[in-house]
Amino acid sequence: MRTRAPLVAALAGATLLRLLALPLPGTEDVRTWKIWAHGASSHVTHVYGVGGSPPVRGVLSWNHLETTVDYPPAAIYELALVGLAYRALTPDFPDGPLLNAAVKIPGLIAGGLLTCLLAWIAKRVTDSSDAAWWAATAYWSNPATILNAEVLGYLDPLMMLPAVASLVLLHVGAAESAGLCFALAILTKPQAILIGPAVALAAWHTGGRSWVRAGAGAVLGIAVLLLPFTLAGALSNMWLAFGSFYGRRDILSGYAANVWWIVNYALRAWYQRPSLGIRAFFQPVRRIMAVSTFQELGFPNPRPFATSSVIGVVGLGIWRLRHSRELASHALAGAFTIHAFFVLAVGVHEHHMMLAVPLLALAAALEPAIRPLFYAISTIVALNLNLFYGIGLGWGYALPRMLVGIDLTVLLSLANIGALIWHARVLTRAQPSL
């Protein structure tokens, strides 16, 4: 037990840090979660709007703020519970640190459950308590996961828990439950669809017609989650909301350290050369570039190229592991899909690589050779969040972006491209039974 004392200390310290971070304001997304929690706690099935020809968009108001909803219903149900609990404590629904903490608590709980899941499956597969302790520490004490959830307030843990569970449950013979979890993950945050190829690979190899049973579970999960909105006549309004979510992403890179952030940097610097000369390449990248602006400059629409690149790279990765039956391989494949999407796709935001972290933690707990890659990607995710947002709106504590003379977000983007190549090599070197 003495040798585990540092791990216990790390877990305890991370727990304290997470609790202390709950009242922080987070990013501007936290403000949106507050509006949604307020509106959903009043009438959850009306948040997207109800009826209309064409369908109308619901507009939620709170504290002199207004917004629409573009997340799937599982996230809205969870925020509705937050809103109901907060109304019970403070009926006036006032803003402040307590409300900041309230909208982050579901992420704290989901992260804790995910930590337990990783430890449990690592112990089950390896029959090693050391692997279980490593998996728990790798997730719970990880600066990337702390920044993402309790500090900045993203909802990713609510999606990551069922997404990772879907892979784990397939490997323990609970295919129907795996399908339910996969549906819950997708209907919490659409990015969970990226784990789909790995889930399909696992379902194919775990036998017992797992893919049929998992599919049935997923269909059932989707039907149950959508049923209240169907009965309320709000299903068409919900689809309209989802369409607006994707249509608004007229951006090359939403602060994501990837190929398109480098394009943003290079183009802005190039067009500033007449006034700044070579100094144009040593300025911070001050704002996001729209895809429409990119096209106005005479370049083709990057979406088809970016999408085909993601499909091609992911397809090769999955094909390489097509014979693998091991959970570690499937977790590695899921992480690679997410990593490739983050680096190569347009319209990606700074936290969209988050799901790769618990998947790699799982793979690395089972196969220690993957741990250097896990550490590198965790560092990239943490820096991507910190460089743009510090520890929350108005709080600062971001690493200075011009510390080395060139915007660190650009250097991080280059590092992330290198990490994707490394990730692909790890995948390529993997044997069918990793």
N, C-alpha and C positions, 0 to 999 in steps of 0.2 A: 504493500500500500504506500510505502514511503516513496517509491519511484513514481507513483501517480500523483504525488502532492503538487507538483507544478501544474498538472492538468486540472486538478481540482481547483487550484488557485486561479487558473486562467478562466475556467467556467464561472467561478464565483465573481471574479472581477468583471467579466463580460456581462453577467446578469445585473450587477450593480450599475454598470455603465448604461446598459439598455434602459433600466428603470429611470435613471437620472435624465436620460435624453428624451423621454416621452413628452414632457411639456414644451420642448423646443418647437418653433413654428414650422420647421420643415421647408419644403419647396412650395411654390404656388399651387401645386396639386392638392396639398392639404386643405387649402382654402376651398377647393372644389369639393373634396370629400365632405367638408362641413355642410355645404349647401345641399349636397345629395342626401346626407344623413338626416338633415332637417326635413327635406321634402319627402323622402321615403318613409320616415317615421309617421308622417301624416296619412299618406295613402300610397303604398308602395307600387301598386299596379298602374298608377297614373303618372309616374315620373317621365315616361316617354311621350305622354299625350295619349288621348283616347279618340279613336275614330277620325272622321273627316274624310272628304273626298276632293282633292287628294288628302292623305293622312296629315294631321297637324303635328307639330313638334311641341312637346311639353316644355314649359319654361319654369324653372324653380327659382324662388326668391328667398333670401335670408339676409338679414343684417345689411340692407341696402345693396346687396349683390344679387346678380341674376346669372343663370347659366342653364344650359341644356345638358342632358345625360347622353353619353355615348358608350358607356360600358355595358357589358352583358348583365343579365338579371341576377346571377349568383352574387356578384359584387354588391349589387343594390340591396339584396336581401340582408347581406352582412352589415352594410351601413345602416339599414333600417333598424336593425337590432341595436346598433350603437346609438342611433337617434332616440329610440324608445327608452333606453337605459338612461341617457343623458337628460331627457325630458322628465323622467321620474325624479332625478336628483335636482334639476334646475328647470322648472317648467318654462321659464322665459327664454331658454336656449341661448344664454349669453356666450360671446366669444371670450377666449382667454386660454391660459395654459391648461386648464382642466379639460376643455374641449379638444385642444391639441392632443392631449394624452388619450382622450376617449377614442378618437378616430385611429390612433395608432395601436391601441391595445389588441384588436383582433390580429394584427400582424405579429405582435409579441407572442400571443398564444400560438398562432400557426407556426412561427419559427421555433418555439419550444417543442411543439409536437413533431415537427420535422427533424429536430435534433434527436429526439427519442427514436424516431423511425430509422434514421441513419444508423444510430448505435445498435438498435435491435437487429436490423438486417445484417450489419457487418458481423455481429456476434454469431448470428445463425449460419451465415455462409462460411465463415472462416473458423468458427469455434474458438475464437481468440478474443479475450477481453481487451487486449491491447488494441486490436483493430476497432473495437466498439468505442473505446475511450478516444482514440485518434479521430474517428468519424465525428463524434459529438463535439470535440474541441475544434476540429477543422471548420465546422459550420458555426457553432454558437459564439466562438471567440474570434471569428473572422471579421476584420475591419470592414470588408465589403458588405457583409450581411448586416452589421450594426448600422453602418451609414445608410444603407438602403431602407431599412425598416424603421427602427426607433428614432434615428436622427432626422432623416429627410422625409419619412412618412409615406413611402411608396406602398402600394398594396400587393407587391410581388409575392410576399410569403403566403398570402391567401390562395394564390394560384400555384406556387411551387409545391406546397404540401400535397395536394391531390395529384399534381403532375408526377412527382417522384413516386408517390404511392401507387400510381397506376402501373409503373414498371415493376415495383417491388411485389405487388399483389399478383401479377402474372407469374412471377417466379416462385410464389408459394402456393400456386394452384387456385387462386381466387379470381378467376377470369371475369366473372360477372361484376364483382366489386371493382376490379381494375377498370372495366368499362365505365362504371358509374363515376369513378374518380376522374377519369379522363374527360368525361362530359362536364363534371363540376369545374375542372381546371380551365377548360375552354370557355365555359360560360361565366368564369370569373375574370379572366383576361385572355383576349384572343391569341396572344403570343404563345400560349400553351400548345397551339396546333403544331408548333415547331418540333415538339417531342413525338409527334405522330409517327414519323418513319421508324424511330427506335421502338415505339410501342408496337407497331405492326410487326417489326422484326422479332420482338420478344414473343408476341402472340403466335407467330408462325412456328416458332421453335419450341415453345413450351408444351406442345402436344395437347391431346384430348379435345381437339377442335376448339382451342382457346380463342382463336380469332372470331369464331361464330359467337361464343358465349360472351366475349368482351364486347363485340359489336352490339349484341342484344342489351347488355348492361348500359352501354353508351346511349343507345336509342331511348331506353327507359329513363335514364337520367335527364336527357334533354327534354323529353316529353313532360316529366314531372316539373322541371324548373320553368318551362315555358307555359304550363297549363294555367296558372293564375292570370297571366297577361292575355292568354287566348280567351279565357272566360270573360275578362273585362273589356274585350274588344280592342286591345292595345297592341296586338301582334304586328300589324302593319306599321304602326308608329315606331315600334321597336326596330324593325328592319330599316326604316327610314333613318333612325338614329345611328345605326351601325354604318349605313352608307355615308352619312355625313362625317363620321369618324375617319374613314379612309380618304374621303374626298378632300378633307382639310389638310392632309399631309403634303402640302405643296412645298416640300423642303428637301434639300439634298441630304442633310444630316442634322438631326435635332440634338446637337451637342454630343453626338456619339463619336468616339475616337475610332474613326474608320476611314476607308478609302475616300468617301465623299466629303469628309471634313478636310482632308488634304486638298481635294479639288477646290473646295471653298476657299481655303487659305491661298492656294496658288493663283487662282483667278483674281481674287481681290488684290493680292500683291502685284500681279502683272499689270492690272489697270491703274494702279497707283504709282507705277514707275515714272511717268512723266513728271510728277510733282515731288516724289520722294527718292527716286533713284533706287540704288541697291537697298536703302533703308526700308523700302516697302516690304521686303521679305523678313524684316526684323521687327514687325509690328504685331501686336496681338490681334487675333481674329475676333472682331468685335460683334459680329452678328451672323445669324443663320442666312444662307442663300436659298432662295426659292427655286424650285425646278423650273418655274415659268421664267424667272430671270435668267437662268442658265440657258434656256432655249432662246430667249430674246438676244442673247449674245452670239447666237448663230450656231449653237451646239444642238445635236439631236436630243430627243427625249431620252433621258438615261434609264428610265424604268425598265424597258424591255431588256436592255443589256444587263442591268443589275439583277433582274429577276432570273434571267437565263443563266447568269453566272452562279447564283445561289443554287438553282436547281441542278446545274451540272456538277458543282463541287460536292454538294450533299449527296447526289446520286452516286458519284464515284466512291465516296466514303462509305455509304450504306452497302454498296456492291462489294467493297473490300471485306466487310464483316458479315456478308450474307450467310456464311456457314456457321457463324459463332452462336453458341447457345448460352453463353455465360452472362450473368447480370452485369459484371464489370464492363464487358464489351458493349452491351446495350446502353449502359449509362454513358460510356465514352462516346458512343454514336450520337446519343441525344445531345450531349454537350457540344459535339462538333457541329451538328446542325444549327444550333443556336449561335455558336461562334461564327460560322460562315455567314449566316443571315446578318448578324450584327456588323460584320466587317464589309460585306459586299452590297447589301441592299440599301436603297434610298428610303428616306422618311423614318429612319431609326432614331430612337431617343437614347439618352445617356444611360438609362437603367435597363435596357432591353437585353443585355447579356447576362442578367442576374441569374436566370434559371440554370445557366451553365455551371454556376458555383456549386450548388448542392449535388448536381449530377457528377461533377468531377470529384467532389468530396467522397461520394459513394464509390466511384470507380477506383480512386486512390486508396481508400480504406481497404478495398479488396485486393488491389494490386499496387504495392508501394512504389513500383517503378514509375507510376503516373504522378507521384506527388510533386516533383519539380514543376511539371506543367500546371498542376493545381495551384501551387503557390504563385506562379507567374500570372495566371489568369485572374486570380483573386486580387492581386496587386493592381492589375490593369483596371479591373472593375472599380476598385476602391478609389484609385486616382481619378478615373473618369468622373465619378460622382463629386469628389472633393474639389477638383480643379474648377468646376463650374458653379458649385453651390456651397462650398465650405461645409459648415454644419447647420446651414439653414438661412432663410431670408433675414438679412439684417444682422447676422451674427458673425459673418466672416470666417476666419480660420481656414481659408483655402490656401493651399500651397501657391506661392506667387508664380503666375504663369510665365513671366518673363525672367525667371530666375537665372537662366543660362543664355539669355539673349535672343533665343528663338522661342516662340510660344510653345510651352510644354504640352499643350493639347495636340499640337501637330506632331511632336516627337512621340507622344503616347500613341497616336494613330499609326505611326510607322512601326512602333513596337508591337502594336496589336496585329498588324499585318504579318510581322515576323512570327508572332505567337500562333497565328492561324496556320502558317506553314509548318511550324513545329508540331502543332496539334495534328495536322494531316500526316506528318511523318510518324508520329506515335501510332496513329490509326493504321497506317500502311504497314508498319512493323509488327502490328498485333497479329498473333496467330489465331486461327479459328476458335480455339479455346484459350482466350487471353489469360 
